[in-house]
């Protein structure tokens, strides 16, 4: 994992949060995960503020993510390919499949230290355009409360770039990172899919599920098995 302390004021900057979600072709997991682990220890390119990588189990095999935070849209465009793959990962692109790339402008964030986090939580939902401004105003208080919870190290909210036209709903993101699973379980009352405060109950699907990834560190040999999130 790379990156730690930085300040983001969503009202004054155009900081971009990028999510690349993917699976790895069978037989190549060790190669790709090892390569990603080395990337996390390497110096970050100009314009990249933070990055992390994780994986989670699913019924069709492990799913992986690389999340990166860029200074602005220009830095993001320089640092990624046209298909949304970070350029320093592009050499392994033939070995990854089912790629899903999404970029968000940061509305508000609290960052303590990415490097100490173990669990990444992503909550995504759709929000009507006429409700977006009110959500952006209210998200600050909710993120303040999330950031004050024991074990929370990152709390960030964003709106998908390109989803801000009057004719379509906006996709919103709440990204949080936690010191360990116990801290996240405490924050959700013992049930991983329970929403965390009002930030995760916005939009027409207030009970939509969150995705949880265990961070990949340099010791990336073992598959992570998160706590049971059912119920």
C-alpha positions as CSV (number, residue, x, y, z in Angstrom):
1,X,0.0,0.0,0.0
2,X,1.3,3.5,-0.9
3,X,0.4,6.9,0.3
4,X,-0.6,8.2,3.8
5,X,-1.2,11.8,4.8
6,X,-2.7,14.4,2.5
7,X,-5.5,17.0,2.7
8,X,-8.5,17.1,0.3
9,X,-11.0,19.8,0.3
10,X,-13.6,18.7,-2.3
11,X,-15.0,22.2,-2.7
12,X,-11.6,23.7,-3.7
13,X,-9.9,20.9,-5.7
14,X,-10.7,18.4,-8.3
15,X,-9.1,15.4,-6.6
16,X,-10.0,12.2,-8.5
17,X,-10.6,8.8,-6.8
18,X,-10.2,5.9,-9.3
19,X,-11.3,2.3,-8.8
20,X,-10.2,-0.5,-11.0
21,X,-11.9,-3.8,-10.2
22,X,-10.9,-7.0,-11.9
23,X,-10.3,-10.7,-11.9
24,X,-7.2,-12.5,-12.9
25,X,-6.9,-15.2,-15.5
26,X,-6.6,-18.7,-14.0
27,X,-3.0,-19.7,-13.3
28,X,-1.7,-16.1,-13.1
29,X,-2.8,-14.9,-9.6
30,X,0.6,-15.2,-7.9
31,X,2.3,-13.4,-10.8
32,X,-0.2,-10.5,-10.8
33,X,-0.6,-10.2,-7.0
34,X,3.1,-10.2,-6.6
35,X,3.6,-7.5,-9.2
36,X,0.9,-5.4,-7.5
37,X,2.6,-5.8,-4.1
38,X,5.8,-4.5,-5.6
39,X,4.0,-1.5,-7.1
40,X,2.7,-0.6,-3.6
41,X,6.3,-0.3,-2.4
42,X,7.5,1.6,-5.4
43,X,7.7,5.4,-5.6
44,X,4.4,6.9,-6.8
45,X,4.3,8.8,-10.1
46,X,3.8,12.5,-10.2
47,X,0.2,13.5,-9.4
48,X,-0.7,10.3,-7.5
49,X,-1.5,11.1,-3.9
50,X,-2.3,7.6,-2.6
51,X,-3.0,4.0,-3.8
52,X,-3.9,0.7,-2.4
53,X,-4.9,-2.8,-3.6
54,X,-7.1,-5.5,-2.1
55,X,-9.1,-8.7,-2.8
56,X,-12.2,-10.4,-1.7
57,X,-13.7,-13.8,-2.2
58,X,-16.7,-14.4,-4.4
59,X,-18.6,-17.4,-5.8
60,X,-16.7,-17.2,-9.1
61,X,-13.3,-16.7,-7.6
62,X,-11.2,-13.9,-6.0
63,X,-12.0,-10.4,-7.1
64,X,-9.3,-7.7,-6.9
65,X,-9.3,-3.9,-6.7
66,X,-6.7,-1.1,-7.1
67,X,-7.9,2.2,-5.7
68,X,-5.9,5.4,-6.4
69,X,-6.2,9.0,-5.5
70,X,-5.0,11.6,-8.0
71,X,-4.3,15.3,-7.6
72,X,-6.7,16.2,-10.4
73,X,-8.3,15.0,-13.6
74,X,-5.2,15.8,-15.7
75,X,-2.9,13.8,-13.5
76,X,-5.4,10.9,-13.7
77,X,-5.4,11.0,-17.5
78,X,-1.6,11.0,-17.6
79,X,-1.3,8.2,-15.1
80,X,-3.9,5.8,-16.7
81,X,-4.5,4.3,-20.0
82,X,-7.6,5.0,-22.2
83,X,-9.2,1.8,-20.8
84,X,-8.8,3.0,-17.2
85,X,-5.7,0.8,-16.2
86,X,-3.0,2.6,-14.2
87,X,0.0,2.8,-16.5
88,X,2.4,1.1,-14.1
89,X,0.0,-1.9,-14.1
90,X,-0.6,-1.9,-17.9
91,X,2.1,-4.6,-18.6
92,X,-0.2,-7.1,-16.7
93,X,-3.4,-6.0,-18.4
94,X,-3.5,-9.1,-20.7
95,X,-3.7,-11.2,-17.5
96,X,-6.7,-9.5,-16.0
97,X,-10.3,-9.8,-17.1
98,X,-13.8,-8.4,-16.3
99,X,-12.3,-5.0,-15.7
100,X,-14.5,-2.3,-14.3
101,X,-13.1,1.2,-14.1
102,X,-14.8,4.1,-12.3
103,X,-13.6,7.6,-11.4
104,X,-15.1,10.0,-8.8
105,X,-14.5,13.6,-7.9
106,X,-13.8,13.8,-4.2
107,X,-16.5,15.7,-2.3
108,X,-15.0,15.4,1.2
109,X,-12.3,13.2,2.8
110,X,-10.6,12.5,6.1
111,X,-7.3,10.7,5.8
112,X,-5.2,9.6,8.7
113,X,-2.9,6.8,7.3
114,X,-3.6,4.5,4.4
115,X,-0.6,2.4,5.3
116,X,-2.0,1.1,8.6
117,X,-5.3,0.0,7.1
118,X,-6.3,-3.6,6.6
119,X,-9.9,-3.4,5.3
120,X,-11.4,-1.3,2.5
121,X,-15.1,-0.8,2.4
122,X,-16.9,0.6,-0.7
123,X,-20.5,1.7,-0.5
124,X,-22.0,2.8,-3.8
125,X,-25.5,4.0,-4.7
126,X,-27.4,6.1,-7.2
127,X,-28.9,9.5,-6.3
128,X,-31.3,11.7,-8.2
129,X,-29.7,14.9,-9.5
130,X,-32.0,17.1,-7.5
131,X,-30.9,15.4,-4.3
132,X,-27.2,15.6,-5.0
133,X,-26.5,19.1,-3.7
134,X,-28.1,18.3,-0.4
135,X,-26.2,15.1,-0.1
136,X,-22.9,16.9,-0.7
137,X,-23.8,19.4,2.1
138,X,-24.7,16.7,4.6
139,X,-21.9,14.3,3.9
140,X,-19.4,16.3,5.8
141,X,-21.0,15.7,9.2
142,X,-21.4,12.0,8.5
143,X,-17.8,11.6,7.4
144,X,-16.7,13.5,10.6
145,X,-18.6,11.0,12.7
146,X,-17.2,8.0,10.7
147,X,-13.6,9.4,11.0
148,X,-14.1,9.7,14.8
149,X,-14.8,5.9,15.1
150,X,-12.1,3.8,16.6
151,X,-10.1,2.1,13.9
152,X,-11.2,4.3,11.0
153,X,-8.2,5.6,9.0
154,X,-9.8,6.9,5.8
155,X,-13.3,8.3,5.1
156,X,-14.0,9.7,1.7
157,X,-17.1,10.6,-0.4
158,X,-17.3,11.2,-4.1
159,X,-19.5,11.6,-7.1
160,X,-18.9,9.7,-10.4
161,X,-17.3,11.9,-13.1
162,X,-19.7,12.1,-16.0
163,X,-22.8,11.4,-14.0
164,X,-23.8,14.9,-13.3
165,X,-26.1,15.7,-16.2
166,X,-29.7,16.5,-15.5
167,X,-30.9,13.5,-17.5
168,X,-29.3,10.8,-15.4
169,X,-28.9,9.8,-11.7
170,X,-25.6,10.4,-10.1
171,X,-23.4,7.5,-8.8
172,X,-22.1,8.3,-5.3
173,X,-19.3,6.6,-3.4
174,X,-18.4,6.3,0.2
175,X,-15.0,4.7,0.7
176,X,-13.7,3.9,4.2
177,X,-10.6,2.1,5.3
178,X,-10.2,0.4,8.7
179,X,-7.4,-0.8,10.9
180,X,-8.9,-4.3,11.2
181,X,-12.1,-6.3,10.8
182,X,-13.0,-5.8,14.5
183,X,-13.1,-2.0,14.1
184,X,-15.4,-2.3,11.1
185,X,-17.6,-4.8,12.9
186,X,-17.9,-2.4,15.8
187,X,-18.8,0.4,13.5
188,X,-21.6,-1.7,11.8
189,X,-22.9,-3.2,15.0
190,X,-21.5,-6.6,14.2
191,X,-23.0,-6.9,10.7
192,X,-20.8,-5.8,7.9
193,X,-23.6,-5.0,5.5
194,X,-25.4,-2.7,7.9
195,X,-25.1,1.0,6.8
196,X,-22.8,3.3,8.6
197,X,-24.7,6.5,9.4
198,X,-26.8,8.4,7.0
199,X,-24.0,8.7,4.4
200,X,-24.8,5.1,3.4
201,X,-28.6,5.4,3.4
202,X,-28.8,8.1,0.7
203,X,-30.6,7.4,-2.6
204,X,-33.4,5.1,-3.7
205,X,-31.6,1.9,-2.5
206,X,-30.8,2.7,1.2
207,X,-30.0,-0.9,2.1
208,X,-27.7,-1.7,-0.8
209,X,-24.8,-3.8,0.2
210,X,-21.2,-2.7,0.5
211,X,-18.2,-4.5,-0.9
212,X,-15.3,-5.3,1.4
213,X,-11.7,-5.9,0.3
214,X,-8.8,-7.0,2.4
215,X,-5.7,-5.0,1.6
216,X,-2.8,-6.6,-0.3
217,X,0.5,-5.9,1.4
218,X,4.0,-7.2,0.5
219,X,3.2,-10.5,2.2
220,X,0.5,-11.3,-0.5
221,X,0.8,-15.0,-0.5
222,X,-2.4,-16.0,1.4
223,X,-5.9,-15.5,0.3
224,X,-7.9,-13.3,2.6
225,X,-11.2,-14.6,4.1
226,X,-13.3,-11.8,5.6
227,X,-15.8,-12.3,8.5
228,X,-19.2,-13.6,7.6
229,X,-21.3,-10.6,6.4
230,X,-24.6,-12.4,6.2
231,X,-27.7,-11.4,8.1
